[in-house]
């Protein structure tokens, strides 16, 4: 009996891309038809265009195309992760539905998997993003690895596009993480991994769903999941600033006592000091709030997604 590979994508308003996605995945998997069967699972995140209609048509034409329709948009973290957990193949491949994750890399993933790697990650070498955005991304990964205290080296420029052995997926299921940072999680689990470099193509159809919030969300998940350093820096910074404030207060008092009439008592230095310490306090409260929010997400134990409908899962 042939092994099966599950290929998973999450889609939101991708009516112009899902047909090409299915066709390209099929074309790539036909190269392996003698060795592997496959299923293609696509989650529709409550699209407001005709994405679900197109997916129904594709599923009617090919029973290997399986569709999960969510009752609402569960976001860029929960929906893809939930889809990965639904894969029943010996290996699960996740890729975005906008074709910026090229299906042509599927063969490279399978070859690495056959060599014994349980995790195969696509690593972006070049993208069509702007120079400033590219620099910010590099700075983020540098900072994340600098403060990372999880004991696992996090791989830069990986988005979760790749292949995961079912053993890895089973371990993810046991963790029951309601809001995971997948690219960091697979590194922390410690399974043997391989990297497949690629140049990310520009999106040809449709609009990107990434915005400042989604990018910030991913960045903060990376920090809160893999480092306590920001919290410790906040505590250390608070101690240092308190010591400096006390020292400056003592110096100011001594100078005022020695030069009572000549030493100025202007309000500008006081206002600047108050504004500075207030901004530092807000920064530290923000850092603390991110960690509390991460804890709250774990404690609430809400479902990753709520399904409205499944198509072709009985075939």
JOMOKA-V850157 format. One record per residue. PHI is phi in degrees with one decimal (* if undefined). PSI is psi in whole degrees, -180 to 180 (999 if undefined). OMEGA is omega in degrees with one decimal (999 if undefined). Layout:
# JOMOKA-V850157
phi:PHI psi:PSI omega:OMEGA
phi:PHI psi:PSI omega:OMEGA
This chain:
# JOMOKA-V850157
phi:* psi:133 omega:-177.3
phi:-74.1 psi:147 omega:174.7
phi:-71.9 psi:159 omega:-178.7
phi:-117.8 psi:143 omega:175.5
phi:-117.6 psi:131 omega:178.6
phi:-100.2 psi:129 omega:178.6
phi:-115.0 psi:121 omega:-168.9
phi:-119.5 psi:138 omega:174.1
phi:-142.6 psi:154 omega:173.8
phi:-117.8 psi:138 omega:-173.9
phi:-130.5 psi:138 omega:170.7
phi:-138.4 psi:113 omega:-178.5
phi:55.2 psi:55 omega:180.0
phi:-120.6 psi:39 omega:-177.8
phi:-59.8 psi:-27 omega:-177.8
phi:-86.3 psi:-7 omega:-174.4
phi:-118.0 psi:-25 omega:-170.6
phi:-67.0 psi:-33 omega:178.4
phi:-65.1 psi:-47 omega:177.9
phi:-63.2 psi:-37 omega:178.3
phi:-60.6 psi:-49 omega:-179.6
phi:-63.3 psi:-42 omega:-179.3
phi:-65.1 psi:-42 omega:-178.6
phi:-70.7 psi:-37 omega:176.2
phi:-64.2 psi:-44 omega:178.8
phi:-61.8 psi:-44 omega:179.7
phi:-59.5 psi:-40 omega:-179.0
phi:-72.1 psi:-41 omega:-178.2
phi:-72.8 psi:-23 omega:176.9
phi:-65.0 psi:-21 omega:176.0
phi:-68.3 psi:-19 omega:-176.7
phi:-115.3 psi:19 omega:-172.5
phi:-63.0 psi:-26 omega:179.5
phi:-78.9 psi:-21 omega:-178.2
phi:-104.6 psi:-33 omega:-171.3
phi:-137.8 psi:144 omega:162.3
phi:-90.4 psi:167 omega:177.3
phi:-150.2 psi:158 omega:170.2
phi:-129.9 psi:145 omega:177.6
phi:-118.1 psi:113 omega:-178.0
phi:-102.6 psi:124 omega:178.5
phi:-123.7 psi:124 omega:177.1
phi:-95.8 psi:125 omega:173.8
phi:-93.8 psi:119 omega:-174.4
phi:-90.0 psi:54 omega:179.5
phi:58.3 psi:51 omega:-179.6
phi:-60.1 psi:147 omega:178.7
phi:-98.1 psi:-1 omega:175.9
phi:-104.9 psi:-150 omega:-176.4
phi:-96.6 psi:21 omega:-178.1
phi:-57.2 psi:-47 omega:-177.6
phi:-66.0 psi:-38 omega:177.5
phi:-61.2 psi:-45 omega:179.0
phi:-63.8 psi:-40 omega:179.5
phi:-65.0 psi:-37 omega:176.3
phi:-60.5 psi:-43 omega:180.0
phi:-64.6 psi:-42 omega:179.0
phi:-65.6 psi:-39 omega:178.7
phi:-67.8 psi:-34 omega:178.3
phi:-68.1 psi:-30 omega:-179.0
phi:-82.9 psi:-26 omega:-175.6
phi:-143.3 psi:114 omega:-178.6
phi:-66.2 psi:-14 omega:177.8
phi:-75.6 psi:-17 omega:176.6
phi:-86.4 psi:117 omega:-177.8
phi:-116.8 psi:138 omega:-173.1
phi:-122.5 psi:136 omega:170.5
phi:-117.9 psi:120 omega:178.1
phi:-100.5 psi:121 omega:178.9
phi:-84.9 psi:153 omega:-178.9
phi:-71.8 psi:-25 omega:176.1
phi:-153.3 psi:177 omega:178.4
phi:-78.5 psi:112 omega:-178.9
phi:-96.5 psi:12 omega:168.8
phi:92.0 psi:177 omega:-171.6
phi:-84.8 psi:-7 omega:179.4
phi:-104.9 psi:-52 omega:-171.3
phi:-72.0 psi:-44 omega:-175.8
phi:-64.8 psi:-49 omega:177.0
phi:-60.1 psi:-41 omega:-179.3
phi:-64.9 psi:-42 omega:177.6
phi:-60.6 psi:-42 omega:178.6
phi:-60.2 psi:-41 omega:178.6
phi:-61.1 psi:-38 omega:-179.1
phi:-70.2 psi:-17 omega:179.2
phi:-85.0 psi:-11 omega:-178.8
phi:-67.3 psi:130 omega:-178.0
phi:-105.5 psi:0 omega:-179.1
phi:-75.0 psi:167 omega:176.0
phi:-65.1 psi:-21 omega:173.9
phi:-140.3 psi:149 omega:179.5
phi:-121.4 psi:127 omega:176.7
phi:-110.0 psi:125 omega:175.0
phi:-106.3 psi:136 omega:173.6
phi:-147.7 psi:149 omega:176.8
phi:-68.2 psi:156 omega:-176.1
phi:-88.3 psi:-1 omega:-176.3
phi:-90.9 psi:5 omega:178.4
phi:70.7 psi:9 omega:171.3
phi:-79.0 psi:-15 omega:166.1
phi:-98.1 psi:101 omega:-170.9
phi:-66.9 psi:123 omega:174.9
phi:-58.9 psi:-20 omega:179.3
phi:-61.5 psi:-17 omega:179.1
phi:-80.7 psi:-7 omega:-178.5
phi:-54.6 psi:-44 omega:-178.8
phi:-62.4 psi:-39 omega:178.1
phi:-64.1 psi:-40 omega:177.8
phi:-61.5 psi:-47 omega:-176.7
phi:-63.1 psi:-41 omega:179.4
phi:-61.5 psi:-44 omega:178.8
phi:-65.9 psi:-38 omega:178.1
phi:-63.4 psi:-42 omega:179.2
phi:-66.0 psi:-23 omega:176.4
phi:-76.6 psi:-9 omega:176.7
phi:114.4 psi:-1 omega:177.7
phi:-77.5 psi:132 omega:-179.2
phi:-91.7 psi:-16 omega:174.4
phi:-131.8 psi:128 omega:176.1
phi:-126.3 psi:117 omega:-176.3
phi:-112.2 psi:135 omega:172.4
phi:-79.8 psi:130 omega:-177.6
phi:-117.2 psi:121 omega:-178.1
phi:-70.3 psi:128 omega:174.9
phi:-100.0 psi:-43 omega:178.0
phi:-136.6 psi:144 omega:176.9
phi:-134.0 psi:172 omega:178.0
phi:-92.9 psi:9 omega:-179.0
phi:-73.7 psi:163 omega:-177.3
phi:-69.7 psi:166 omega:-177.5
phi:-62.0 psi:-45 omega:-178.1
phi:-62.2 psi:-46 omega:-179.3
phi:-63.4 psi:-39 omega:178.3
phi:-62.1 psi:-42 omega:178.8
phi:-65.8 psi:-41 omega:178.5
phi:-62.6 psi:-42 omega:179.5
phi:-62.4 psi:-45 omega:179.6
phi:-63.4 psi:-41 omega:178.5
phi:-62.3 psi:-41 omega:179.7
phi:-61.1 psi:-50 omega:-178.7
phi:-64.6 psi:-36 omega:177.2
phi:-64.0 psi:-46 omega:178.9
phi:-64.2 psi:-42 omega:-177.8
phi:-62.5 psi:-44 omega:178.2
phi:-70.5 psi:-29 omega:178.7
phi:-65.1 psi:-42 omega:-176.5
phi:-96.4 psi:-4 omega:-177.8
phi:-61.8 psi:121 omega:177.4
phi:-120.5 psi:23 omega:-179.8
phi:-81.1 psi:-13 omega:-178.3
phi:90.7 psi:-6 omega:-179.9
phi:-113.9 psi:137 omega:177.3
phi:-78.8 psi:124 omega:-178.9
phi:-87.5 psi:135 omega:-174.9
phi:-87.3 psi:125 omega:-179.6
phi:-74.8 psi:156 omega:174.1
phi:61.2 psi:31 omega:172.1
phi:-114.8 psi:135 omega:-175.1
phi:-109.9 psi:0 omega:-173.9
phi:106.7 psi:-10 omega:175.1
phi:-68.6 psi:117 omega:-178.4
phi:166.3 psi:-170 omega:-178.5
phi:-114.0 psi:141 omega:-178.9
phi:-132.3 psi:123 omega:176.9
phi:-60.8 psi:152 omega:-178.8
phi:-60.4 psi:-27 omega:175.6
phi:-62.4 psi:-38 omega:178.3
phi:-68.5 psi:-43 omega:178.7
phi:-62.6 psi:-41 omega:178.0
phi:-61.1 psi:-40 omega:178.8
phi:-66.0 psi:-38 omega:176.7
phi:-62.6 psi:-40 omega:179.1
phi:-60.8 psi:-40 omega:-178.5
phi:-66.6 psi:-31 omega:-178.8
phi:-68.3 psi:-31 omega:-180.0
phi:52.7 psi:44 omega:179.2
phi:-79.3 psi:120 omega:-176.7
phi:-79.8 psi:-10 omega:-178.6
phi:-153.3 psi:73 omega:-169.8
phi:-84.8 psi:156 omega:169.7
phi:-103.7 psi:86 omega:-165.8
phi:-58.3 psi:-45 omega:-175.7
phi:-62.4 psi:-29 omega:175.8
phi:-86.1 psi:-35 omega:-178.2
phi:-61.1 psi:-45 omega:-177.8
phi:-66.9 psi:-30 omega:175.7
phi:-70.9 psi:-40 omega:-178.3
phi:-69.1 psi:-31 omega:178.9
phi:-65.8 psi:-27 omega:171.0
phi:89.3 psi:10 omega:178.5
phi:-70.1 psi:154 omega:178.5
phi:-60.8 psi:128 omega:-176.1
phi:-130.0 psi:151 omega:176.1
phi:-124.8 psi:154 omega:179.6
phi:-113.7 psi:137 omega:176.6
phi:-118.8 psi:105 omega:-179.0
phi:-71.8 psi:146 omega:177.5
phi:-156.0 psi:157 omega:174.2
phi:-96.3 psi:120 omega:-176.4
phi:-75.4 psi:123 omega:178.8
phi:-75.0 psi:162 omega:175.9
phi:-75.4 psi:150 omega:175.4
phi:-66.0 psi:131 omega:-177.9
phi:-97.7 psi:-32 omega:-176.8
phi:-134.0 psi:145 omega:177.5
phi:80.9 psi:178 omega:-177.7
phi:-109.4 psi:142 omega:177.8
phi:-65.4 psi:146 omega:178.2
phi:-96.9 psi:-5 omega:177.7
phi:-77.8 psi:137 omega:175.5
phi:-144.5 psi:-175 omega:-176.8
phi:-59.1 psi:-40 omega:-177.1
phi:-65.0 psi:-47 omega:-177.8
phi:-64.0 psi:-39 omega:179.1
phi:-68.0 psi:-42 omega:177.6
phi:-64.2 psi:-40 omega:179.2
phi:-60.0 psi:-49 omega:178.2
phi:-59.7 psi:-43 omega:-178.2
phi:-62.0 psi:-45 omega:-178.1
phi:-68.8 psi:-35 omega:176.2
phi:-61.5 psi:-42 omega:178.4
phi:-58.8 psi:-45 omega:-178.4
phi:-69.3 psi:-48 omega:-175.7
phi:-69.6 psi:-29 omega:-179.1
phi:-80.8 psi:-23 omega:-170.5
phi:-125.8 psi:8 omega:-179.7
phi:-158.2 psi:138 omega:170.1
phi:-104.4 psi:4 omega:-177.8
phi:-58.7 psi:-44 omega:178.8
phi:-56.6 psi:-39 omega:177.8
phi:-64.5 psi:-42 omega:-178.2
phi:-70.6 psi:-35 omega:175.5
phi:-64.6 psi:-39 omega:178.3
phi:-63.4 psi:-43 omega:178.8
phi:-65.1 psi:-45 omega:179.5
phi:-65.3 psi:-42 omega:178.4
phi:-61.7 psi:-41 omega:177.7
phi:-61.8 psi:-41 omega:179.2
phi:-65.4 psi:-46 omega:-178.5
phi:-63.9 psi:-46 omega:-179.5
phi:-64.8 psi:-35 omega:176.9
phi:-64.9 psi:-42 omega:179.6
phi:-65.2 psi:-44 omega:179.1
phi:-63.7 psi:-43 omega:179.4
phi:-61.5 psi:-43 omega:178.9
phi:-63.7 psi:-43 omega:180.0
phi:-63.7 psi:-46 omega:178.5
phi:-62.9 psi:-38 omega:177.8
phi:-62.2 psi:-41 omega:179.1
phi:-65.8 psi:-43 omega:179.2
phi:-61.4 psi:-45 omega:-179.1
phi:-62.5 psi:-41 omega:-179.2
phi:-64.3 psi:-45 omega:-179.8
phi:-62.7 psi:-46 omega:179.8
phi:-62.7 psi:-37 omega:180.0
phi:-67.6 psi:-40 omega:179.1
phi:-68.2 psi:-37 omega:-178.9
phi:-76.6 psi:-35 omega:-177.6
phi:-125.2 psi:63 omega:-170.3
phi:-57.4 psi:-44 omega:-174.6
phi:-89.0 psi:-30 omega:-174.2
phi:-93.1 psi:-20 omega:-176.8
phi:-82.3 psi:122 omega:-174.4
phi:-69.5 psi:151 omega:178.1
phi:-122.9 psi:55 omega:-176.7
phi:-71.5 psi:156 omega:-179.8
phi:-87.1 psi:-20 omega:-177.4
phi:-59.5 psi:-48 omega:178.9
phi:-60.0 psi:-37 omega:-179.5
phi:-66.5 psi:-44 omega:179.8
phi:-63.4 psi:-42 omega:179.1
phi:-62.7 psi:-41 omega:179.8
phi:-64.4 psi:-43 omega:179.9
phi:-62.9 psi:-46 omega:179.6
phi:-63.3 psi:-40 omega:180.0
phi:-62.9 psi:-51 omega:-177.7
phi:-67.5 psi:-32 omega:176.8
phi:-65.8 psi:-42 omega:179.5
phi:-66.9 psi:-38 omega:177.4
phi:-63.8 psi:-42 omega:178.9
phi:-61.6 psi:-43 omega:178.3
phi:-63.1 psi:-40 omega:177.4
phi:-60.4 psi:-47 omega:-179.0
phi:-66.5 psi:-37 omega:176.5
phi:-64.8 psi:-38 omega:177.3
phi:-63.0 psi:-43 omega:177.3
phi:-61.1 psi:-47 omega:178.6
phi:-61.1 psi:-39 omega:180.0
phi:-64.1 psi:-36 omega:178.0
phi:-61.9 psi:-43 omega:179.6
phi:-69.2 psi:-40 omega:177.6
phi:-64.6 psi:-40 omega:177.0
phi:-61.5 psi:-40 omega:178.2
phi:-64.1 psi:-40 omega:177.7
phi:-64.6 psi:-43 omega:-180.0
phi:-60.3 psi:-42 omega:178.8
phi:-60.0 psi:-40 omega:179.6
phi:-68.9 psi:-40 omega:-175.0
phi:-71.1 psi:-37 omega:-176.0
phi:-64.9 psi:-31 omega:177.5
phi:54.8 psi:41 omega:176.0
phi:-73.3 psi:154 omega:179.2
phi:-65.8 psi:151 omega:178.1
phi:-59.0 psi:-50 omega:175.5
phi:-144.4 psi:166 omega:170.8
phi:-119.4 psi:123 omega:-176.1
phi:-83.5 psi:145 omega:171.8
phi:-99.3 psi:-34 omega:-173.3
phi:-162.7 psi:148 omega:171.9
phi:-123.4 psi:141 omega:-179.1
phi:-126.1 psi:130 omega:175.3
phi:74.5 psi:8 omega:-180.0
phi:-77.0 psi:-12 omega:177.2
phi:-93.5 psi:8 omega:-176.9
phi:-112.0 psi:999 omega:999
